[in-house]
Amino acid sequence: MTPRERIGWARTGPRSELVTLVVFLVAVPLGTVHWLGLAAGGALVGLTAASTRRALVLGVYLGAAAVLVFVGWLWLAGVLGKAIATGQLFGASLAIAFVFPILGAAVRGFG
């Protein structure tokens, strides 16, 4: 089986939803390690999506999950209030968490 056939199977095969779920669960921790992990996770999710539109939607979902994990981590550490008090810096972190997975998922449009 060629790599192109394998990707096609992952996108439209009988277990495509399971493949997407597994890749999504791998992509979320990537985004918590480094900001480039958000783009890499988005690319992984995008490559397994059946269409470019679905890839972008999955990128939004990945960004939302990354924001929830980030805010939850700050809350558990007891510093959420201090982080929010940083204003634009906190807002930029949330924007990056949404934009980078979507940009990564846009790789689906190339193939």
C-alpha positions as CSV (number, residue, x, y, z in Angstrom):
1,M,0.0,0.0,0.0
2,T,1.5,3.4,-1.0
3,P,1.5,6.3,1.3
4,R,-1.2,8.1,-0.8
5,E,-3.4,5.0,-0.4
6,R,-2.8,4.9,3.4
7,I,-3.8,8.6,3.7
8,G,-6.9,8.0,1.6
9,W,-7.8,5.0,3.8
10,A,-7.3,7.2,7.0
11,R,-9.5,9.9,5.5
12,T,-12.4,7.9,4.1
13,G,-11.9,4.3,5.3
14,P,-14.3,2.4,7.6
15,R,-12.3,3.6,10.7
16,S,-11.7,7.2,9.6
17,E,-13.5,8.7,12.6
18,L,-11.5,6.6,15.0
19,V,-8.3,7.6,13.2
20,T,-9.3,11.3,13.5
21,L,-10.1,10.9,17.2
22,V,-6.7,9.2,17.9
23,V,-4.8,11.9,16.0
24,F,-6.8,14.6,17.8
25,L,-5.9,13.1,21.1
26,V,-2.3,13.1,20.1
27,A,-2.4,16.6,18.8
28,V,-3.8,18.2,22.0
29,P,-0.7,17.4,24.1
30,L,1.5,18.6,21.2
31,G,0.0,22.0,21.7
32,T,0.7,22.1,25.4
33,V,4.5,21.4,24.9
34,H,5.3,24.3,22.5
35,W,3.5,26.8,20.3
36,L,4.8,25.0,17.2
37,G,3.1,21.9,18.5
38,L,-0.2,23.7,17.9
39,A,0.6,24.0,14.2
40,A,2.0,20.5,14.0
41,G,-1.1,19.1,15.8
42,G,-3.3,21.1,13.4
43,A,-1.4,19.6,10.4
44,L,-1.9,16.1,11.8
45,V,-5.6,16.6,12.2
46,G,-5.8,18.3,8.8
47,L,-4.1,15.5,7.0
48,T,-6.6,12.9,8.3
49,A,-9.7,15.1,7.5
50,A,-11.9,14.1,4.6
51,S,-12.1,17.6,3.2
52,T,-10.4,21.0,3.6
53,R,-13.5,22.4,5.3
54,R,-13.6,19.6,7.8
55,A,-9.8,20.1,8.4
56,L,-10.4,23.7,9.3
57,V,-13.3,22.9,11.6
58,L,-11.1,20.3,13.3
59,G,-8.4,23.0,13.6
60,V,-10.9,25.2,15.4
61,Y,-11.8,22.3,17.7
62,L,-8.2,21.7,18.4
63,G,-7.6,25.3,19.2
64,A,-10.6,25.3,21.6
65,A,-9.3,22.2,23.3
66,A,-5.9,23.7,23.7
67,V,-7.4,26.9,25.2
68,L,-9.4,24.8,27.7
69,V,-6.4,22.8,28.7
70,F,-4.3,26.0,29.1
71,V,-6.9,27.8,31.1
72,G,-7.6,24.7,33.2
73,W,-3.9,24.3,33.9
74,L,-3.6,28.0,35.0
75,W,-6.7,27.6,37.2
76,L,-5.3,24.4,38.9
77,A,-2.0,26.2,39.5
78,G,-3.9,29.1,41.1
79,V,-2.6,31.8,38.7
80,L,-5.5,32.2,36.3
81,G,-6.4,35.6,37.8
82,K,-2.8,36.8,37.5
83,A,-2.6,35.6,33.9
84,I,-5.8,37.4,33.0
85,A,-4.5,40.5,34.6
86,T,-1.6,40.6,32.0
87,G,-4.3,41.7,29.5
88,Q,-3.0,41.7,26.0
89,L,-0.4,39.1,26.7
90,F,-3.1,36.7,27.9
91,G,-5.2,37.6,24.9
92,A,-2.3,36.9,22.5
93,S,-1.8,33.5,24.1
94,L,-5.5,32.6,23.5
95,A,-5.3,33.9,19.9
96,I,-2.2,31.9,19.1
97,A,-3.9,28.8,20.5
98,F,-6.8,29.3,18.0
99,V,-4.9,30.5,15.0
100,F,-2.0,28.1,14.8
101,P,-4.0,24.9,14.7
102,I,-6.2,26.3,12.0
103,L,-3.1,27.3,10.0
104,G,-1.7,23.8,10.5
105,A,-5.0,22.2,9.4
106,A,-5.0,24.3,6.2
107,V,-2.2,22.0,5.0
108,R,-5.1,19.8,3.9
109,G,-5.8,22.2,1.1
110,F,-2.5,21.3,-0.5
111,G,-3.2,17.6,-1.0
